[in-house]
Amino acid sequence: MKYYGALEAGGTKMVLAIMDENGKILQKSTIPTKAPDETMPEMLAFFSARPISALGIGGFGPLNLDQGSADYGCIMETPKLPWRHYPLLPVFREKLGVPVGLDTDVNAAALAEARLGAAKGKESCLYVTVGTGIGGGVIIHGKPVHGLMHPEIGHISVSPAPDDPMPRGVCPYHPHCLEGLASGPSIEKRWGVSARELPEHHPAWEIESAYLAQLCAGAMLTFSPEMIILGGGVMQRKFLLPMIRQKTVSLLNGYIAHPAVDDGLNHYIVAPGLDTQSGITGAYLLAREAEQRGGNRRG
């Protein structure tokens, strides 16, 4: 029996798992994301307890995924200051002595949804998580997209809603970016309570769905994914999906003539097929790919 390590490395918490060859979780642990000198020893101890064949990491970013760079596998200009420039992949590779696969947490989740979840059988999809931050993973021709760096969909500019009482948003880098206007912290700062405490008919949700509809319409008009998957803590409010679909159709205004639009996007903008397991499953797939390559290159 082979064992694989899977790490969903988030800015708030680290989800660690040992999984078998079939992707079944044998052991799982969640620890808070503190400074590296506190968090890394705990994670290394967890993954050292069994003889894993490879480790897959879906990590918060930005990440350096350029294999030709001296800083490949390092965390870049993250707001989590203790982790800025931390050599995440090199440390795990050195300490565990196994192949390590690395991608962004959202690319990992997108990969899992494309291979095993809602977008199974499709060549392309967009996976977006809406929670503490907003991130997007893009799959094209069955593979995660990398380019100059990796997609940073949470930081695209959107038009502030006319009735938004906090139109600048909370992002320290950009005014009017999606994450600054539609993430969990922005909702809480705008209304004084967390998203989970707001009632269904609160005006917050008209504003939230308007921002997420701008994202969906923009994605459809740029790289035209075959499916858009919306996950994360904020999207646990199930009434949001129909609101986003309706507003996306309105924004498109008849420009895209396709049965998916005619259907009201009911089978196009969807919830994750793997529920809350997309990220950890994607990390497992990255581990399997790293083992097959016998090295540490990304897919």
DRENDO-1510 file (C-alpha; in Angstrom, 1 decimal, always signed):
<recs>
REC; n; res; u; v; w
REC; 1; MET; +0.0; +0.0; +0.0 .
REC; 2; LYS; +1.3; +3.4; -0.9 .
REC; 3; TYR; +0.6; +6.6; +1.0 .
REC; 4; TYR; +0.5; +10.2; -0.2 .
REC; 5; GLY; +0.6; +13.4; +1.6 .
REC; 6; ALA; -1.8; +16.2; +0.7 .
REC; 7; LEU; -1.6; +19.7; +2.1 .
REC; 8; GLU; -4.2; +22.5; +1.5 .
REC; 9; ALA; -2.1; +25.4; +2.8 .
REC; 10; GLY; -4.4; +28.3; +3.5 .
REC; 11; GLY; -3.8; +31.8; +4.9 .
REC; 12; THR; -6.0; +31.0; +7.9 .
REC; 13; LYS; -5.5; +27.2; +8.4 .
REC; 14; MET; -3.5; +24.3; +7.1 .
REC; 15; VAL; -5.4; +21.1; +6.2 .
REC; 16; LEU; -3.1; +18.0; +6.1 .
REC; 17; ALA; -4.1; +14.5; +5.0 .
REC; 18; ILE; -2.5; +11.1; +4.4 .
REC; 19; MET; -4.3; +9.4; +1.6 .
REC; 20; ASP; -4.1; +6.0; +0.0 .
REC; 21; GLU; -3.7; +5.1; -3.7 .
REC; 22; ASN; -7.4; +5.5; -4.3 .
REC; 23; GLY; -7.6; +9.0; -2.8 .
REC; 24; LYS; -9.2; +7.8; +0.5 .
REC; 25; ILE; -8.3; +9.9; +3.5 .
REC; 26; LEU; -6.7; +7.8; +6.1 .
REC; 27; GLN; -5.7; +10.6; +8.5 .
REC; 28; LYS; -6.5; +14.2; +8.6 .
REC; 29; SER; -5.5; +17.2; +10.7 .
REC; 30; THR; -6.2; +20.9; +10.7 .
REC; 31; ILE; -3.9; +23.4; +12.3 .
REC; 32; PRO; -3.9; +27.3; +12.3 .
REC; 33; THR; -1.6; +29.1; +10.0 .
REC; 34; LYS; +0.9; +30.7; +12.3 .
REC; 35; ALA; +4.4; +31.8; +11.5 .
REC; 36; PRO; +6.6; +29.3; +9.7 .
REC; 37; ASP; +8.8; +28.5; +12.7 .
REC; 38; GLU; +5.6; +27.4; +14.5 .
REC; 39; THR; +3.6; +25.8; +11.7 .
REC; 40; MET; +6.3; +24.0; +9.7 .
REC; 41; PRO; +7.5; +21.6; +12.5 .
REC; 42; GLU; +4.0; +20.5; +13.1 .
REC; 43; MET; +3.4; +19.8; +9.4 .
REC; 44; LEU; +6.7; +18.0; +8.9 .
REC; 45; ALA; +6.0; +15.8; +11.9 .
REC; 46; PHE; +2.6; +14.9; +10.5 .
REC; 47; PHE; +3.9; +13.9; +7.1 .
REC; 48; SER; +7.0; +12.1; +8.6 .
REC; 49; ALA; +4.8; +9.8; +10.6 .
REC; 50; ARG; +4.1; +7.6; +7.6 .
REC; 51; PRO; +6.3; +6.6; +4.6 .
REC; 52; ILE; +4.6; +8.8; +2.0 .
REC; 53; SER; +5.6; +8.3; -1.7 .
REC; 54; ALA; +5.0; +12.0; -2.6 .
REC; 55; LEU; +3.5; +15.2; -1.3 .
REC; 56; GLY; +1.1; +17.5; -3.1 .
REC; 57; ILE; +0.7; +21.1; -1.9 .
REC; 58; GLY; -2.1; +23.5; -2.9 .
REC; 59; GLY; -0.9; +26.7; -1.4 .
REC; 60; PHE; -2.0; +30.3; -0.7 .
REC; 61; GLY; +0.0; +32.7; -2.8 .
REC; 62; PRO; +1.2; +34.4; -4.8 .
REC; 63; LEU; +3.6; +31.5; -5.5 .
REC; 64; ASN; +6.7; +31.4; -7.7 .
REC; 65; LEU; +5.9; +28.5; -10.1 .
REC; 66; ASP; +8.6; +29.3; -12.6 .
REC; 67; GLN; +10.8; +26.2; -12.6 .
REC; 68; GLY; +13.7; +28.1; -14.1 .
REC; 69; SER; +13.8; +30.6; -11.2 .
REC; 70; ALA; +16.1; +30.3; -8.2 .
REC; 71; ASP; +13.0; +31.1; -6.0 .
REC; 72; TYR; +10.9; +28.3; -7.5 .
REC; 73; GLY; +8.4; +27.0; -4.9 .
REC; 74; CYS; +8.7; +30.1; -2.7 .
REC; 75; ILE; +5.8; +32.1; -1.4 .
REC; 76; MET; +6.0; +35.6; -2.9 .
REC; 77; GLU; +4.4; +39.0; -1.8 .
REC; 78; THR; +1.8; +37.6; +0.5 .
REC; 79; PRO; -0.1; +39.8; +3.0 .
REC; 80; LYS; +0.9; +37.0; +5.5 .
REC; 81; LEU; +4.1; +38.8; +6.3 .
REC; 82; PRO; +5.9; +35.9; +8.2 .
REC; 83; TRP; +5.5; +33.7; +5.1 .
REC; 84; ARG; +6.7; +36.3; +2.6 .
REC; 85; HIS; +9.5; +34.7; +0.4 .
REC; 86; TYR; +9.3; +31.5; +2.5 .
REC; 87; PRO; +10.8; +28.5; +0.5 .
REC; 88; LEU; +7.8; +26.2; +0.9 .
REC; 89; LEU; +8.5; +23.5; -1.7 .
REC; 90; PRO; +12.3; +23.4; -1.1 .
REC; 91; VAL; +11.9; +22.9; +2.7 .
REC; 92; PHE; +9.4; +20.1; +2.3 .
REC; 93; ARG; +11.5; +18.5; -0.5 .
REC; 94; GLU; +14.6; +18.6; +1.7 .
REC; 95; LYS; +13.1; +17.5; +4.9 .
REC; 96; LEU; +10.8; +14.7; +3.6 .
REC; 97; GLY; +13.0; +13.5; +0.7 .
REC; 98; VAL; +10.1; +12.7; -1.6 .
REC; 99; PRO; +8.8; +14.2; -4.8 .
REC; 100; VAL; +6.7; +17.3; -4.2 .
REC; 101; GLY; +4.1; +18.8; -6.4 .
REC; 102; LEU; +3.0; +22.4; -5.9 .
REC; 103; ASP; +0.4; +24.7; -7.3 .
REC; 104; THR; -2.0; +27.4; -5.9 .
REC; 105; ASP; -4.7; +26.2; -3.6 .
REC; 106; VAL; -7.3; +27.2; -6.2 .
REC; 107; ASN; -5.6; +25.6; -9.1 .
REC; 108; ALA; -5.4; +22.4; -7.1 .
REC; 109; ALA; -9.1; +22.6; -6.4 .
REC; 110; ALA; -9.8; +23.4; -10.0 .
REC; 111; LEU; -7.8; +20.3; -11.0 .
REC; 112; ALA; -9.8; +18.1; -8.7 .
REC; 113; GLU; -13.1; +19.5; -9.9 .
REC; 114; ALA; -12.0; +18.9; -13.6 .
REC; 115; ARG; -10.8; +15.4; -13.0 .
REC; 116; LEU; -13.3; +14.1; -10.4 .
REC; 117; GLY; -15.9; +16.7; -9.6 .
REC; 118; ALA; -18.4; +19.0; -11.3 .
REC; 119; ALA; -16.4; +19.6; -14.4 .
REC; 120; LYS; -15.4; +16.0; -15.0 .
REC; 121; GLY; -15.1; +15.3; -18.7 .
REC; 122; LYS; -14.7; +18.9; -19.7 .
REC; 123; GLU; -11.5; +20.4; -21.2 .
REC; 124; SER; -11.8; +23.7; -19.3 .
REC; 125; CYS; -13.3; +25.2; -16.2 .
REC; 126; LEU; -12.9; +28.1; -13.7 .
REC; 127; TYR; -12.9; +27.3; -10.0 .
REC; 128; VAL; -13.4; +30.3; -7.7 .
REC; 129; THR; -13.2; +30.3; -3.9 .
REC; 130; VAL; -15.0; +33.1; -2.1 .
REC; 131; GLY; -14.0; +33.3; +1.6 .
REC; 132; THR; -11.3; +35.0; +3.6 .
REC; 133; GLY; -9.9; +35.9; +0.2 .
REC; 134; ILE; -11.0; +35.3; -3.4 .
REC; 135; GLY; -8.9; +33.2; -5.7 .
REC; 136; GLY; -9.5; +31.5; -9.0 .
REC; 137; GLY; -8.0; +28.4; -10.6 .
REC; 138; VAL; -8.2; +28.0; -14.4 .
REC; 139; ILE; -8.1; +24.7; -16.3 .
REC; 140; ILE; -7.5; +24.8; -20.0 .
REC; 141; HIS; -7.0; +21.6; -22.1 .
REC; 142; GLY; -7.2; +19.6; -18.8 .
REC; 143; LYS; -4.2; +21.4; -17.2 .
REC; 144; PRO; -3.9; +24.3; -14.7 .
REC; 145; VAL; -3.0; +27.6; -16.3 .
REC; 146; HIS; +0.4; +29.2; -15.6 .
REC; 147; GLY; +1.9; +32.1; -17.4 .
REC; 148; LEU; +3.7; +35.2; -16.2 .
REC; 149; MET; +2.8; +33.8; -12.8 .
REC; 150; HIS; -0.6; +32.3; -12.1 .
REC; 151; PRO; -4.2; +33.6; -12.3 .
REC; 152; GLU; -5.0; +36.2; -9.6 .
REC; 153; ILE; -8.7; +36.5; -10.3 .
REC; 154; GLY; -9.4; +38.0; -6.9 .
REC; 155; HIS; -7.6; +41.1; -7.8 .
REC; 156; ILE; -9.3; +42.0; -11.1 .
REC; 157; SER; -11.0; +45.3; -11.0 .
REC; 158; VAL; -14.8; +45.4; -10.8 .
REC; 159; SER; -17.2; +48.4; -11.0 .
REC; 160; PRO; -18.5; +49.3; -7.5 .
REC; 161; ALA; -22.2; +48.8; -7.0 .
REC; 162; PRO; -24.1; +52.1; -6.9 .
REC; 163; ASP; -25.6; +51.3; -3.5 .
REC; 164; ASP; -22.4; +49.9; -2.0 .
REC; 165; PRO; -21.7; +51.8; +1.3 .
REC; 166; MET; -18.0; +50.8; +1.1 .
REC; 167; PRO; -17.1; +51.2; -2.6 .
REC; 168; ARG; -13.3; +51.2; -2.2 .
REC; 169; GLY; -13.1; +47.8; -0.6 .
REC; 170; VAL; -10.6; +46.5; +1.9 .
REC; 171; CYS; -7.7; +45.3; -0.3 .
REC; 172; PRO; -4.5; +47.0; +0.7 .
REC; 173; TYR; -3.2; +46.8; -2.8 .
REC; 174; HIS; -6.1; +47.8; -5.1 .
REC; 175; PRO; -9.2; +49.9; -4.8 .
REC; 176; HIS; -12.3; +48.3; -6.4 .
REC; 177; CYS; -10.8; +44.8; -6.8 .
REC; 178; LEU; -13.0; +41.7; -6.5 .
REC; 179; GLU; -11.4; +40.5; -3.3 .
REC; 180; GLY; -11.5; +43.9; -1.7 .
REC; 181; LEU; -15.2; +44.2; -2.4 .
REC; 182; ALA; -16.7; +40.7; -2.2 .
REC; 183; SER; -14.5; +38.6; +0.2 .
REC; 184; GLY; -15.7; +37.5; +3.6 .
REC; 185; PRO; -13.7; +40.3; +5.4 .
REC; 186; SER; -15.2; +42.9; +3.1 .
REC; 187; ILE; -18.7; +41.8; +3.9 .
REC; 188; GLU; -18.0; +41.9; +7.6 .
REC; 189; LYS; -16.4; +45.3; +7.5 .
REC; 190; ARG; -19.2; +46.7; +5.4 .
REC; 191; TRP; -22.1; +45.4; +7.5 .
REC; 192; GLY; -20.5; +44.8; +11.0 .
REC; 193; VAL; -21.3; +41.1; +11.1 .
REC; 194; SER; -19.9; +38.0; +9.3 .
REC; 195; ALA; -21.5; +36.7; +6.2 .
REC; 196; ARG; -22.9; +33.7; +8.0 .
REC; 197; GLU; -24.9; +36.0; +10.3 .
REC; 198; LEU; -26.6; +38.0; +7.6 .
REC; 199; PRO; -30.2; +37.0; +6.8 .
REC; 200; GLU; -31.0; +35.9; +3.3 .
REC; 201; HIS; -32.9; +39.0; +2.3 .
REC; 202; HIS; -30.3; +41.5; +3.6 .
REC; 203; PRO; -29.2; +44.0; +0.9 .
REC; 204; ALA; -25.6; +42.6; +1.3 .
REC; 205; TRP; -26.5; +39.8; -1.0 .
REC; 206; GLU; -27.6; +42.0; -3.9 .
REC; 207; ILE; -24.3; +43.7; -3.7 .
REC; 208; GLU; -22.3; +40.5; -3.3 .
REC; 209; SER; -24.0; +38.7; -6.2 .
REC; 210; ALA; -23.5; +41.8; -8.4 .
REC; 211; TYR; -19.7; +41.6; -7.9 .
REC; 212; LEU; -19.5; +37.9; -8.5 .
REC; 213; ALA; -21.7; +38.2; -11.6 .
REC; 214; GLN; -19.2; +40.7; -13.0 .
REC; 215; LEU; -16.5; +38.0; -12.5 .
REC; 216; CYS; -18.6; +35.3; -14.2 .
REC; 217; ALA; -19.5; +37.5; -17.2 .
REC; 218; GLY; -15.9; +38.6; -17.6 .
REC; 219; ALA; -14.6; +35.0; -17.5 .
REC; 220; MET; -17.2; +34.0; -20.1 .
REC; 221; LEU; -16.2; +36.8; -22.4 .
REC; 222; THR; -12.4; +36.3; -22.1 .
REC; 223; PHE; -11.3; +32.7; -21.8 .
REC; 224; SER; -14.8; +31.1; -22.1 .
REC; 225; PRO; -14.5; +28.2; -19.7 .
REC; 226; GLU; -16.9; +25.3; -20.2 .
REC; 227; MET; -18.0; +25.6; -16.6 .
REC; 228; ILE; -17.7; +28.0; -13.7 .
REC; 229; ILE; -17.6; +26.5; -10.2 .
REC; 230; LEU; -18.1; +28.8; -7.1 .
REC; 231; GLY; -16.9; +27.5; -3.7 .
REC; 232; GLY; -15.6; +28.8; -0.4 .
REC; 233; GLY; -17.2; +29.8; +2.8 .
REC; 234; VAL; -19.3; +32.7; +1.5 .
REC; 235; MET; -20.8; +30.4; -1.2 .
REC; 236; GLN; -22.2; +28.1; +1.5 .
REC; 237; ARG; -25.1; +30.5; +1.4 .
REC; 238; LYS; -26.9; +28.5; -1.2 .
REC; 239; PHE; -29.4; +31.2; -2.2 .
REC; 240; LEU; -26.4; +33.2; -3.7 .
REC; 241; LEU; -26.0; +30.9; -6.8 .
REC; 242; PRO; -29.4; +31.7; -8.4 .
REC; 243; MET; -28.8; +35.4; -7.8 .
REC; 244; ILE; -25.4; +35.3; -9.5 .
REC; 245; ARG; -26.7; +33.4; -12.4 .
REC; 246; GLN; -29.5; +35.9; -13.0 .
REC; 247; LYS; -27.2; +38.9; -12.8 .
REC; 248; THR; -24.7; +37.2; -15.1 .
REC; 249; VAL; -27.3; +36.7; -17.7 .
REC; 250; SER; -28.4; +40.3; -17.4 .
REC; 251; LEU; -24.8; +41.5; -17.8 .
REC; 252; LEU; -24.3; +39.4; -20.9 .
REC; 253; ASN; -27.4; +41.0; -22.4 .
REC; 254; GLY; -27.9; +38.5; -25.1 .
REC; 255; TYR; -24.4; +38.7; -26.4 .
REC; 256; ILE; -23.5; +35.0; -25.9 .
REC; 257; ALA; -25.9; +32.8; -27.8 .
REC; 258; HIS; -25.5; +29.4; -26.3 .
REC; 259; PRO; -27.9; +26.8; -24.8 .
REC; 260; ALA; -26.1; +27.2; -21.4 .
REC; 261; VAL; -27.2; +30.9; -21.3 .
REC; 262; ASP; -30.7; +30.0; -22.6 .
REC; 263; ASP; -31.0; +27.6; -19.6 .
REC; 264; GLY; -30.2; +30.5; -17.2 .
REC; 265; LEU; -26.7; +29.2; -16.5 .
REC; 266; ASN; -28.3; +26.6; -14.1 .
REC; 267; HIS; -25.8; +24.0; -15.2 .
REC; 268; TYR; -23.0; +26.3; -16.0 .
REC; 269; ILE; -22.4; +28.3; -12.8 .
REC; 270; VAL; -22.5; +25.6; -10.2 .
REC; 271; ALA; -21.4; +24.5; -6.7 .
REC; 272; PRO; -18.3; +22.3; -6.3 .
REC; 273; GLY; -19.0; +18.6; -7.1 .
REC; 274; LEU; -16.6; +17.6; -4.3 .
REC; 275; ASP; -18.2; +19.9; -1.8 .
REC; 276; THR; -15.5; +21.1; +0.7 .
REC; 277; GLN; -13.0; +18.4; -0.4 .
REC; 278; SER; -11.9; +20.0; -3.7 .
REC; 279; GLY; -8.7; +21.5; -2.3 .
REC; 280; ILE; -7.3; +18.5; -0.4 .
REC; 281; THR; -8.3; +16.2; -3.3 .
REC; 282; GLY; -6.4; +18.5; -5.7 .
REC; 283; ALA; -3.3; +18.3; -3.5 .
REC; 284; TYR; -3.5; +14.5; -3.6 .
REC; 285; LEU; -3.6; +14.7; -7.4 .
REC; 286; LEU; -0.5; +16.9; -7.4 .
REC; 287; ALA; +1.2; +14.3; -5.3 .
REC; 288; ARG; +0.4; +11.5; -7.7 .
REC; 289; GLU; +1.6; +13.6; -10.6 .
REC; 290; ALA; +4.9; +14.5; -8.8 .
REC; 291; GLU; +5.5; +10.8; -8.1 .
REC; 292; GLN; +4.9; +9.9; -11.7 .
REC; 293; ARG; +7.5; +12.5; -12.8 .
REC; 294; GLY; +9.9; +11.5; -10.1 .
REC; 295; GLY; +10.7; +15.1; -9.4 .
REC; 296; ASN; +9.3; +18.4; -8.4 .
REC; 297; ARG; +8.1; +20.0; -11.6 .
REC; 298; ARG; +4.6; +21.4; -11.8 .
REC; 299; GLY; +2.0; +19.9; -14.1 .
</recs>
